[in-house]
Amino acid sequence: MSTSISPDLPAVADPAWTRAAAALAASATVGAGLGLRAVAGGDVAKYGGDALYTVLLLTLVVLVAPRVTPLRAAAVALAASCAVEFLQLGPVPAELSRRSVIARLVLGSTFNAPDLFWYVVGAAVGCLAHTALRRRRPRA
């Protein structure tokens, strides 16, 4: 059930609807990332993938905590993305990436400072999309 505290604030969607939308968004984000890698190369694929990585993390935050605000979800996703990037300053992610494609996709292998900017872009885009979806009420 959607409720609103005041007429000026949009109602927050039902958590089940929010979780379903987040799961769909996570799937679409993974598809977009794989599609981007299939059709583009170089910096477009790399930095677009960085932004989508943060969008994916944001969708997973919303999936776990459907009542989270868009700004908080974006902040958590951005913090996690940056933490993973800074972990790449040590040897563990590189070693794990050599052993597993999944680890390479999730953890990366080497630190790259420009990635941090693209994580901010992904968090901003994800926050805007979450805000827009949050304002929509599911139809009964």
C-alpha positions as CSV (number, residue, x, y, z in Angstrom):
1,M,0.0,0.0,0.0
2,S,1.4,3.4,-0.9
3,T,1.1,6.2,1.7
4,S,2.1,9.8,1.7
5,I,3.0,11.9,4.7
6,S,2.1,15.2,3.0
7,P,0.5,16.1,-0.4
8,D,3.9,17.6,-1.5
9,L,5.8,14.3,-1.1
10,P,5.3,11.5,-3.5
11,A,4.1,8.2,-2.1
12,V,6.6,5.4,-1.7
13,A,5.8,2.3,-3.6
14,D,4.9,-1.0,-2.1
15,P,8.1,-2.9,-1.1
16,A,7.2,-5.9,-3.2
17,W,6.7,-3.7,-6.3
18,T,10.0,-1.9,-5.5
19,R,11.8,-5.2,-5.2
20,A,10.4,-6.5,-8.5
21,A,11.4,-3.2,-10.3
22,A,14.9,-3.4,-8.7
23,A,15.3,-7.1,-9.9
24,L,14.2,-6.1,-13.4
25,A,16.5,-3.1,-13.3
26,A,19.4,-5.2,-12.2
27,S,18.8,-7.7,-15.0
28,A,18.5,-4.9,-17.5
29,T,21.7,-3.3,-16.2
30,V,23.7,-6.6,-16.6
31,G,22.3,-6.9,-20.1
32,A,23.3,-3.4,-20.9
33,G,26.8,-4.0,-19.6
34,L,27.2,-7.2,-21.7
35,G,25.6,-5.5,-24.7
36,L,28.0,-2.6,-24.3
37,R,31.0,-4.9,-24.2
38,A,29.7,-6.7,-27.3
39,V,29.2,-3.6,-29.5
40,A,31.8,-1.1,-28.2
41,G,35.4,-1.3,-27.3
42,G,38.1,0.8,-25.7
43,D,37.1,3.7,-23.3
44,V,33.4,3.5,-24.2
45,A,33.1,-0.1,-23.0
46,K,35.4,0.4,-20.1
47,Y,34.0,3.6,-18.6
48,G,30.4,2.8,-19.6
49,G,30.9,-0.5,-17.7
50,D,32.2,1.4,-14.7
51,A,29.1,3.5,-14.6
52,L,26.8,0.5,-15.1
53,Y,28.7,-1.3,-12.3
54,T,27.6,1.3,-9.8
55,V,24.0,1.3,-11.3
56,L,23.9,-2.4,-10.7
57,L,25.1,-2.0,-7.1
58,L,22.4,0.6,-6.6
59,T,19.7,-1.8,-7.9
60,L,21.0,-4.5,-5.5
61,V,20.8,-2.1,-2.6
62,V,17.2,-1.3,-3.5
63,L,16.5,-5.0,-3.9
64,V,17.7,-5.7,-0.3
65,A,16.3,-2.5,1.2
66,P,13.3,-1.4,-0.9
67,R,12.4,1.6,1.3
68,V,15.9,3.1,1.0
69,T,15.9,6.7,-0.4
70,P,17.4,7.2,-3.8
71,L,20.2,9.4,-2.4
72,R,21.1,6.8,0.2
73,A,21.1,4.0,-2.3
74,A,23.3,6.0,-4.6
75,A,25.7,6.8,-1.7
76,V,26.0,3.1,-0.7
77,A,26.5,2.0,-4.3
78,L,29.1,4.7,-4.8
79,A,30.9,3.9,-1.6
80,A,31.0,0.2,-2.5
81,S,32.3,0.9,-6.0
82,C,35.0,3.1,-4.7
83,A,36.0,0.6,-2.0
84,V,36.4,-2.1,-4.6
85,E,38.5,0.3,-6.7
86,F,40.8,1.1,-3.8
87,L,41.1,-2.6,-2.9
88,Q,42.8,-2.9,-6.3
89,L,45.8,-1.0,-4.9
90,G,46.7,-4.3,-3.2
91,P,47.6,-7.7,-4.7
92,V,44.4,-9.7,-3.8
93,P,42.0,-8.5,-6.6
94,A,44.7,-9.0,-9.3
95,E,45.4,-12.5,-8.0
96,L,41.7,-13.4,-7.8
97,S,41.1,-12.0,-11.3
98,R,43.8,-14.2,-12.7
99,R,42.0,-17.2,-11.4
100,S,38.3,-16.3,-12.1
101,V,36.4,-14.4,-14.8
102,I,33.7,-13.7,-12.2
103,A,36.3,-12.2,-9.8
104,R,37.7,-10.1,-12.7
105,L,34.2,-8.7,-13.5
106,V,33.3,-8.0,-9.8
107,L,36.6,-6.9,-8.4
108,G,38.6,-5.8,-11.4
109,S,42.4,-6.2,-11.3
110,T,44.2,-2.8,-11.3
111,F,43.5,0.6,-9.8
112,N,42.5,3.3,-12.3
113,A,41.7,6.7,-10.9
114,P,39.4,7.8,-13.7
115,D,37.1,4.9,-12.8
116,L,36.1,6.9,-9.7
117,F,34.6,9.6,-11.8
118,W,32.5,7.1,-13.8
119,Y,31.3,5.6,-10.6
120,V,29.9,9.0,-9.6
121,V,28.2,9.2,-13.0
122,G,26.6,5.8,-12.5
123,A,25.5,6.8,-9.0
124,A,23.9,10.0,-10.3
125,V,22.1,8.3,-13.1
126,G,20.9,5.5,-10.9
127,C,19.7,8.0,-8.3
128,L,17.7,9.9,-10.9
129,A,16.2,6.7,-12.2
130,H,15.3,5.5,-8.7
131,T,13.8,8.9,-7.9
132,A,11.6,8.7,-11.1
133,L,10.5,5.2,-10.4
134,R,9.8,5.9,-6.8
135,R,7.3,8.6,-7.8
136,R,5.3,6.2,-9.9
137,R,2.6,4.3,-8.0
138,P,1.8,0.7,-9.0
139,R,-1.7,0.3,-10.4
140,A,-4.0,-1.8,-8.4
